[in-house]
Amino acid sequence: MFATLTRPLLEVTEAPTLIVALGRVAIYVAVRFWILIIRCFPIEMNLGTARLMGRIWWGAMARHRARAIDNLRPALGAHYDDRQLRRIARRSFEHFAQLYLVELAMTPRVLSEWSWARHVELDHLGPALRELLADRGCILITGHFGNFELLGYTICRLGLPLTAVMRPLDNPLLNRYLMDSRAAGGLSLLYKKGVTAIAGDIIDRGHALCFIADQDAGRKGLFVEFFGRQASTYKSIGLLAMAKRVPIVVGYAVRVRRGFHYRIGVERIIQPEEWDTQADPLHWITQTFSYALEAAIRRWPEQYLWVHRRWKHRPKSELTPCPAASPTQNNGPSA
């Protein structure tokens, strides 16, 4: 009897045990309750509360604080002193608290076909829109920077077909809620694990495929320079662009003033003709879009997720131990 009662719960939560299932249900209920509460208040008031919670995150999580500073020092230490770096890191915590606690939940409600222009300004998007409207399809990339979801969501509100690649959330209940809410706004989501088999078909239909391109790709990724350090980067973006001969648009959505006010811009458009003459086209493409992301982040460093483990894996050249010194080298010349 007990097994009969618990089986539906285990199935809907995709949990291995009842304890895990109950935990996932509790998290889902808490998130939905939070969303219900914040929808009772204006978004600007909610963002003020989230900024405060971001400061609490900064003060309470010493491990996250240390990781952000450790990432910032080699990236921007030549241009900012330690006090300024800590200020950038703290503001990054505040920015992403607003994003994760308020904006992700309220964007579908706030950003309609009629209201988006009150919150989003478009900055010289003509060339990018021409690529998005072309029949050949294109690849749109951004990073853990600004409001990466708003970028794709606004494009859909403009009536342009877009599919965003995502990693599914660990909680299936939350994952289904996220996918349903985004689909209602016209944004299609595609799991990263299955992107290889479907990506080509999406491009062939003349649609845009959106990636968050600054994720650590592990030991088998392609290492390119990012803020002066080698960073493991997925090869799939460059390989898809080369196979389908489509442009890569590097875009962003950055907060331009306090509140829910963003500017969408384009940092770089990489055309197929540009990599035709390169000795290593895949490396050139990956390095070029990484440089473009870096250039945008340098202008608004407080809106990058510095706590993100971007440089987690290191290239083999940095891991190879130095050869041991010979006895002659250790002892010096004999008498």
C-alpha positions in Angstrom: 0.0 0.0 0.0 2.7 2.4 1.0 4.6 1.7 -2.3 1.4 2.3 -4.3 1.0 5.7 -2.7 4.6 6.8 -3.1 5.2 5.6 -6.6 3.4 8.5 -8.4 5.4 11.0 -6.3 8.7 9.2 -7.2 7.7 9.3 -10.9 6.7 12.9 -11.1 9.8 14.1 -9.2 12.1 11.5 -10.9 13.6 10.9 -7.5 15.5 7.7 -6.5 14.1 7.8 -2.9 11.1 9.2 -1.0 13.4 11.6 0.9 14.8 13.1 -2.3 11.2 13.3 -3.7 9.9 15.2 -0.7 12.9 17.5 -0.8 12.2 18.4 -4.4 8.6 19.0 -3.7 9.5 21.2 -0.8 11.9 23.3 -2.9 9.3 23.6 -5.7 6.6 24.7 -3.3 8.9 27.3 -1.7 9.9 28.7 -5.1 6.3 29.0 -6.3 5.3 30.6 -2.9 8.2 33.1 -3.4 7.0 33.9 -6.9 3.4 34.4 -5.6 4.6 36.8 -2.9 6.8 39.0 -5.1 4.1 39.3 -7.7 2.0 41.2 -5.1 4.6 44.0 -5.2 6.0 46.3 -7.9 9.2 44.9 -9.5 11.3 47.9 -8.5 10.4 47.2 -4.8 11.3 43.5 -5.3 14.6 44.4 -6.8 15.5 46.6 -3.8 14.8 43.6 -1.6 16.9 41.4 -3.8 19.9 43.9 -3.7 19.8 43.6 0.1 19.8 39.9 -0.1 22.7 40.1 -2.5 24.7 42.0 0.2 23.7 39.3 2.7 25.0 36.7 0.2 28.3 38.6 -0.1 28.7 38.9 3.7 27.6 35.4 4.6 29.2 33.2 1.9 33.0 33.5 2.5 33.8 30.7 0.0 31.9 32.4 -2.8 33.3 35.8 -1.9 36.9 34.4 -2.0 36.3 32.6 -5.3 35.0 35.9 -6.9 38.0 37.8 -5.7 40.4 35.1 -6.8 38.8 35.2 -10.3 38.9 39.0 -10.4 42.5 39.6 -9.4 44.2 38.0 -12.5 41.4 39.2 -14.8 41.3 42.9 -13.8 44.0 43.4 -11.1 46.1 45.4 -13.5 43.4 48.0 -13.8 41.8 48.1 -10.4 43.2 48.1 -6.8 42.0 45.5 -4.3 39.3 47.8 -2.8 37.8 48.4 -6.3 37.9 44.7 -7.1 36.0 43.9 -3.9 33.4 46.6 -4.8 33.0 45.0 -8.3 32.6 41.6 -6.8 30.0 42.8 -4.2 28.0 44.5 -6.9 28.1 41.3 -9.0 26.5 39.5 -6.0 23.8 42.2 -5.8 23.2 42.1 -9.6 22.8 38.3 -9.7 20.6 38.3 -6.6 18.2 40.6 -8.5 18.4 38.4 -11.6 17.9 35.0 -9.9 15.4 36.1 -7.1 13.2 38.5 -9.1 13.9 39.0 -12.8 13.9 35.4 -13.9 10.5 34.9 -12.2 8.9 38.2 -13.2 10.2 38.7 -16.8 7.4 36.7 -18.5 4.8 38.8 -16.6 6.5 42.2 -17.0 7.8 41.8 -20.6 4.8 41.6 -22.9 4.5 42.6 -26.6 3.3 46.0 -25.5 5.4 46.7 -22.4 8.9 45.5 -23.3 10.0 48.9 -24.6 9.6 50.5 -21.1 12.2 48.2 -19.8 14.5 47.4 -22.7 16.3 49.7 -25.2 17.9 48.4 -28.4 21.4 49.6 -29.2 22.3 49.6 -32.9 20.8 46.1 -33.6 20.3 46.6 -37.3 23.1 44.3 -38.6 22.2 41.6 -36.0 18.5 41.8 -36.9 19.4 41.3 -40.5 21.2 38.1 -39.6 18.3 37.0 -37.4 15.8 37.7 -40.2 17.9 35.9 -42.9 16.8 32.5 -44.1 20.2 30.8 -43.5 19.9 30.9 -39.6 22.5 32.0 -37.2 24.1 31.4 -33.8 23.6 33.8 -31.0 25.9 33.7 -28.0 26.2 35.5 -24.7 27.8 34.7 -21.3 26.9 34.7 -17.6 26.7 38.5 -18.0 24.0 41.0 -17.5 20.6 39.4 -18.0 21.4 36.6 -20.4 17.8 35.3 -20.4 16.3 38.7 -21.2 18.4 38.8 -24.4 16.6 35.7 -25.9 13.2 36.6 -24.4 13.2 40.0 -25.9 14.1 38.6 -29.4 11.1 36.3 -29.1 8.9 39.2 -28.1 10.0 40.9 -31.3 8.5 37.9 -33.2 11.8 36.2 -34.2 12.1 32.4 -33.7 14.8 31.5 -31.2 15.9 28.3 -29.5 18.0 28.6 -26.4 20.3 25.8 -25.2 20.1 25.0 -21.5 21.2 22.5 -18.9 18.1 21.1 -17.3 17.6 21.9 -13.6 18.2 19.1 -11.1 14.6 19.5 -9.9 12.2 18.2 -12.6 9.3 20.1 -11.1 11.1 23.4 -11.4 12.5 22.5 -14.8 9.0 21.9 -16.2 7.7 25.1 -14.7 10.7 27.0 -16.3 10.1 25.5 -19.7 6.4 26.1 -19.7 6.7 29.7 -18.6 9.3 30.4 -21.3 7.4 28.6 -24.0 4.4 30.8 -23.2 6.6 33.8 -24.2 7.7 32.1 -27.5 11.1 31.0 -26.3 12.0 27.4 -27.1 14.4 25.6 -24.8 16.7 22.7 -25.9 18.6 20.5 -23.5 22.4 20.8 -23.9 22.8 17.0 -23.8 20.7 16.6 -27.0 21.8 19.7 -28.9 24.1 17.9 -31.4 21.4 15.8 -32.9 18.9 18.7 -33.3 21.0 21.9 -33.7 21.5 21.4 -37.4 17.8 21.0 -38.1 17.1 24.3 -36.2 19.6 26.2 -38.3 18.4 24.6 -41.5 14.9 26.0 -40.8 16.4 29.5 -40.7 16.1 29.9 -36.9 18.6 31.2 -34.4 20.2 29.0 -31.8 21.4 30.7 -28.6 24.2 29.4 -26.4 25.7 30.6 -23.1 29.3 30.4 -24.3 31.4 31.0 -21.2 30.9 27.6 -19.5 33.8 25.4 -18.5 34.0 22.5 -21.0 36.2 20.2 -18.9 39.5 18.7 -19.8 38.4 17.9 -23.3 37.4 21.4 -24.2 39.2 23.8 -26.4 41.5 26.1 -24.4 41.5 29.8 -25.5 42.4 33.0 -23.7 39.8 34.7 -21.6 40.9 37.6 -19.4 44.5 36.6 -19.9 44.1 33.0 -18.7 43.4 29.8 -20.7 39.8 28.8 -20.3 38.2 25.5 -21.4 35.5 26.3 -24.0 33.0 24.1 -25.8 33.9 23.2 -29.4 30.3 22.7 -30.5 29.6 26.4 -31.3 32.5 26.7 -33.7 31.9 23.3 -35.2 28.2 24.0 -35.9 29.0 27.4 -37.4 31.6 25.8 -39.7 29.4 22.9 -40.7 26.4 25.2 -41.5 28.4 28.3 -42.6 26.3 30.6 -40.5 27.3 33.8 -38.7 27.9 34.0 -34.9 26.3 37.0 -33.2 27.9 37.9 -29.8 25.3 39.9 -27.9 24.4 41.0 -24.4 21.7 42.6 -22.2 23.2 44.9 -19.5 21.5 46.9 -16.7 21.8 50.6 -17.6 20.4 52.1 -14.4 18.9 50.9 -11.1 15.8 48.8 -11.5 14.6 46.6 -14.4 16.1 48.7 -17.2 18.4 47.0 -19.7 20.2 47.7 -23.0 20.5 45.0 -25.6 23.6 45.3 -27.8 25.9 43.4 -30.1 29.6 43.2 -29.6 30.7 41.3 -32.7 29.3 39.5 -35.7 31.6 36.7 -37.0 31.0 35.9 -40.6 31.9 32.6 -42.3 34.2 34.4 -44.8 36.4 35.5 -41.9 37.5 32.0 -40.8 38.0 30.7 -44.3 41.5 32.0 -44.5 42.5 30.9 -40.9 45.0 28.1 -40.4 42.9 26.7 -37.5 39.3 27.9 -38.1 37.9 26.3 -35.0 40.4 27.8 -32.6 40.1 31.2 -34.3 36.3 31.2 -34.0 36.3 30.2 -30.4 39.0 32.7 -29.5 37.3 35.5 -31.4 33.9 35.1 -29.7 35.7 34.8 -26.3 37.6 38.0 -26.9 34.2 39.7 -27.9 32.6 38.5 -24.6 35.6 39.8 -22.7 35.4 43.2 -24.3 31.8 43.6 -23.3 32.4 42.4 -19.7 35.3 44.8 -19.3 32.8 47.7 -19.8 30.4 46.5 -17.1 32.5 44.1 -14.9 30.1 44.3 -12.0 27.5 42.5 -14.1 29.6 39.4 -14.7 29.2 36.2 -12.6 32.7 36.2 -11.1 31.7 33.5 -8.6 31.2 31.2 -11.7 34.0 28.6 -12.0 35.0 29.7 -15.5 38.7 28.6 -15.1 38.0 25.4 -13.3 40.0 23.1 -15.6 43.5 23.8 -16.7 45.3 22.9 -19.9 47.8 20.0 -19.8 50.7 22.4 -20.2 49.9 23.9 -16.8 49.5 20.5 -15.1 52.7 18.9 -16.4 55.1 18.6 -13.4 58.6 20.0 -13.8 61.3 17.3 -14.4 63.3 16.4 -11.3 66.7 17.9 -11.0 69.6 15.5 -11.5 72.0 14.7 -8.6 74.7 16.7 -10.3 72.3 19.8 -10.5 71.4 19.4 -6.9 74.9 19.0 -5.5 76.8 21.3 -7.9 80.1 20.5 -9.5 82.3 18.0 -7.7 85.7 19.2 -6.3 
